[in-house]
Structures are given as structure tokens and as C-alpha cells.
């Protein structure tokens, strides 16, 4: 699949941390990704903990050198060869612009390089655009818990 060459996977540094605080204050985005209202002190402690964690991988998404979103794999379990994918585009004018497939491809590439065999994700059942994307790239419905759908896919399938 072709992706814009102007997209880049970036380290999740202070610039992305600050941008994510702005993005996560958008009520529409909060609802779509099931995120709570950002709490500044808790977010800062979380950010400061990232370097010491091996169960949480996170990157920023750059477009022409500007932060536009972030994605990652959390709950990384090397023993079980799995992790939970998550991601969002923080800039609403870029929603639906085919950046999601690129994010998933990047996450699958990293997962594969670290020996993970599968990824799963949790998505709000009313986030139809995201669900359509996940099914398109190979995720299958796994469980439904209230209004949260869990989906899973083999990493090898996501690499094609």
C-alpha cells in the first residue's frame, strides 16, 4: 500500500507530549478513542515513566515535519508475543486521509522486529471509520464488552 512520503514515525518527545495534551482536550477525539479528560499532573508522570518501561512503545506521527498524532503498542507481552495497538490523528482536518493504514503498517513492522506474533486493539463500537479500517487491514472481531469491541490480527497479516 502506498503512503505519503511526507509521513514519518518520530520519537515521542516533549513536543509530541505537549501536542497530545492539546489533541486530547478535543471532546470529539476523546469520545472516538475512549480517552478520559487529560489530567496534567498524571500525564506528566506518565510521560516521565516512558523511558523506563519496556511494556509501552510510543511514537509521534510527523507530516512534513509537523506533529499530527501518535500511536503505539501498549501492554507488550514478549512472553505471549502480543501487544495492544492504539493510535490517533490529533488534527481533525486529517481524519479520513488514509493515515491510519500507515500507522498500522509502522506498528506491525516494529512488532515483527521485536518478535510479536499478534496485535489486538480496543475500539468504541460507534467509531465506525476506525472499525472499517481495522477490518480492511485484517483485524477480526474478538470480543464485545458493552460498547467496546476488541479485535485481533496476526502481525504477519498486517505486514502485507
N, C-alpha and C positions, 0 to 999 in steps of 0.2 A: 504494500500500500504506500502511495506517495504522500509525503508530508511536507509542509512548507519548510524550506531550509533555514528560515529565519527563527525557527523554534529551537530552544536549547534547554537542556537539563542543567540546572545550576545548583551549587551548594545552597542549602537553606541557611543563609547568613542573617545578620541583623537587618539588612534591607528587606529580605523576604519576610522576616518575622514581623517587622513594622507594617509592611503592606498587608500581611494576612490579618493583622488586627483591624485594619480598615475594612478589608473584604468581609470578615466575619461579623461586622456590625450591620451588614445588609440583611434585613429581615427576610427577604425572599431567598437569599442564598442560605441563610440559617435553616429555613424550613426545608429547602431542597436537599440539604446534606445532613439534616437532623442534628445541627450543632446548637449547643446552648449559647446564650448571650456571653460574649467574651468577658472574662474577669481579668483585668490587667495583672494583678499580682500572681494569680495562678498560672497565667500564660507565661510570665517571665520565669517562674520557677521551672515550668515545663521546658521552655527553650534552653535554660541553663543546664538542664539534665541531659540534653540530647547527646552530647559528646561522649558521655559515659555509658550510654545504652547500646546494646547490641541487638535489641528486640524491636527497634523502631528506626526505619530508614526513611529519610525525607529529603525531597529536592524541591527547588523552585523551578518554575517554568518561565523562561525568558522569551520574549518575542521582540526581535530587533533590539535586543539589549535591555528591554524594559520588563519588570516583573508583571506577570499576568495571572499567576496561580501557583498552586503547589500540589504535590502528590507524593505518595509513598507507600510503604508496606509496614504495617504495624503487627504486633503480636507474632513476630517472626519466631518460628519454632523450627530450628535446624534439625532437631531430632526427629520431628514428624514431617520435615521437608515442606512446610507450608507457612503461609502468612496471609494477612488481611490487607488487600489493596484498598486504597482510598485516594481521592483526589477531587479537586475542583478548580474551575476557572473563576478567578475573583472579579474579573471585569465583565459585567453583564453584556456589553456590546459584542463580546467574543463568544457568547454562548451559542451553540449550534454551528460553529465554524469548523468542525472536523478536527478539533484539537484533542478531543477525548481518545480517539484511536491511537494517536501519537503517544499520549500519556501511558496508555495500557501497554503499548509496544515497548516503551522505555522501561516500565516496571517489570515486564516479563523478561526483558534482556538481563536486567540486574538480578532478578530472582533466579534465572537459569544459571548465571555466572556464580551464584552462591549455592547452587545445588538444590534449590527449592523445586519440588515437583508440581505443586499446585498452589493456586491463589484462590481466596474466597473474598467476598465483599458483602457488605450490608447496605441496602438501599431502601429508601422510603417508597412505598408502593405507588405513590402518586407522582414520583419523579419518572415519568414515562419516557422522556428523552434519554435519560441515563439507562433505564432498563432496556430500551430498544438497542442502544449501543452495546451494552454488555452481552445481550443475546446475539447480536450480529457478529461479535468477535469470538464467541464460543462459550460464554458462561451459561450454565444451566441452573434453573431454579433448584434450590436445595431445600430450604425450609421457609415457612411463613410464620412469623410470630407477631400477631397483631398487625400493625401497619409497616412492619419491617420484613423485607424479603432478603434472605441470604442466598447468594448464588456462588457457584464454584466452577473452576476450569483448570485443566492441566496446563502447566506453563508451556509445554511443547506446542499445544494448540494455539496459544496466544502469540507464539513466535512467527507464525506463518505470515 
